[in-house]
Amino acid sequence: MKIYAIRHSSVNVKPGICYGQTDVDVAESFYEEQKRLSQELAQVSFDAVWSSPLLRCRKLAESLFPNKAIHFDSRLKELNFGDWEMLPWDEIYAQPEGKDWMDNYQILPTKNGESYSEMVARVSTIFNEIKNENAENIAIVAHAGVIRILKSVIDNRPISELFENFKPAYASCTVFEINEHD
């Protein structure tokens, strides 16, 4: 089985803003990015399509797979940053609890939000369901955080390693080969 983890396209948010689970819209570059991805995936026949329900993923999934039933699942959402949603990262980091979280993000929850361990648990749950499907090729349209967690789970690597070395670009596709025994 192959899982094609597709990151949503660029968003209509100023750089440096934390937007996590805020339902932000896509940027003006959406159609250009969608067209490039569509060409990249044109030769693949997908058995199933899963997507985060957030608008930036929904729009991309529906435009890439107009004739497919899409499974929208909230477990594929980005991290819930709680009170920090839509704040500049610099402002978050300037707060003592923001700096503390950034130094300990693997164990601490965001302010009135979610912890990475909670996110890992929800993404792992849906991954286990998806990998048990009888399918050759599955598309998952999601967020950078979700794709990092998928890579961490599939490759059995610590998430901290991936935050420094694995940064899925907007409108990019990461392909994972899943063996029966994974």
N, C-alpha and C positions, 0 to 999 in steps of 0.2 A: 504494500500500500504506500502511496505517496500522499503527503499532506502539503498542500500549497498554502502557506500562511502569507496572506496578502495584507500589507499595512494600508490603512486608509490614505487617501490623497491629502495634500496640503490643506490646512484649515484657515478659516477667516478669523485669525487671532494674531495679534501682534506677537513678534518673537519675544521670548522671555517670560511668557505668561503660563501659569499652571492651569490647565483646563481639564485634566482627568476625566471625570464622568459628566462634566457640563456638556450639554447637547449642542455643541457649536456646529456651524455650517461649514461647508467646503469653501476653499479659496477659488478665485477666478480661474486658476490654472487647472481646475477639475477636469474639463473635457480633454485637454491636452494630455494630462496624466492618465486619464481613463483610456484614451485611445492607444497610448503606448503600451499599457498593461494588457489591453484587449489583444493587441497584435502579439505580445509576448506569450499569451496563453491560448492563442487561436488553435494550436495543434493538439491541445489537451482536451480529452473528453472527460468531463467531471460527472461522477456518480452522485455526489451530494455536495451541497453548499451550506455552510454555516456562517453566521455573521453576528457581530455585536449589533444590538438594536439602535445604537446611537447613530444619529443622522449622518455623520461623516462616513460611517461604515455602511449603513443602509443604502445610501445613494450609490456608493461604489458597487456594492453587491448587486443591487437591482439593475445597474447599467451594464455590468460585466456579464450577468447571467439572467437576461430578460425572460428566458423560457424555462427556467429551473424553479422548482419549489425551494425557497430559502428558509432555513431553520434559524430564526432570530432567537438568540439566547443571551440573557443578561449576564450569565457567567463569563461571557467573552468581553465584557466591558473593561475599560481601563481602571486603574486604581482609583478608589474614591478618596480624594484629598480633603474631604470635609470642609472645614472653614477656610482652607487655603485655595479652594477652587476660584479661578479667575484673578488671583493675585499674582503680582510679579514675583518670580523666583528670588530676586534680590531682597524683596520685602520679607518673604518667608524666611530666608536665611538670616536676615537681620534680627529676627525674633529668637530669644533663647531656646524656645521649644522647637522652632524651625531648624536651627543649627543642630540641636540635639538629635532631631529626627534624621537629618541628612547624614549625620555621623553614625547613626544606628538604625538606618532604614530597614534593615533585615529583621529587626525585632520589635521596633516601636510602631504603633499606629500613627497615622497622621492626625492632626488636631480635629477631633470629632469625625474622623473618617475611618479608613481601613488600614490594616497592616499588610505588609507583603506576604506574611505567612497566611493570612486569610485569603488573599488573592491567589496565592499558589494553590491553596486547597480547592478553591472554586474552579480554577482553570484546570487543575489536575483531574477533578471529577468529570468535567465535560470532555477532556481529552480521552479519558478511559472509556467513556461512552462512544465517542467518535471512532476510536481505533478498533472497537469491536464491531463496527459496521462491516458488512460484506461489500467492500468497495475497493476499487483500484486507485482512483484519484478523488481526493476530497479537497475542496477549497474552504479556507477559513478566512473571512475578512474581519480583521480585528485591529488592535492597537499595538504599539511597540512593546509595552509592558507585557501584554499577553503573549506576543511572539517570543520575547525573551524567556518567559516562563516555559513555553512549549519547548524551546531549545534546551533549557535547563533540565526539564523532565526527560526529554527524549535522549539527550546526550549524557544524562546523569552527571551534570556539572553544576557547581555552586552558582547561584544567581549572581553573587557578587562579581564573579569572574566575567559574566556576560555584560554587566552594566558598564564595565570598562572597555570591553573588546568587541561587543556586538551591538551595533546601533542600526536597526532596520530603518531605511530611508522612507519618506513618504512615497506612497504608490510603488512599493517594491514587493517582490515576491521571494520568500525563502522556502525552499523545497526540503521537506524532511522525508526520508525513506524509513518506513516503519516495518520492522521484521515481525513475524508471528510471535516471537518470544519477547518482544519489548514490552 
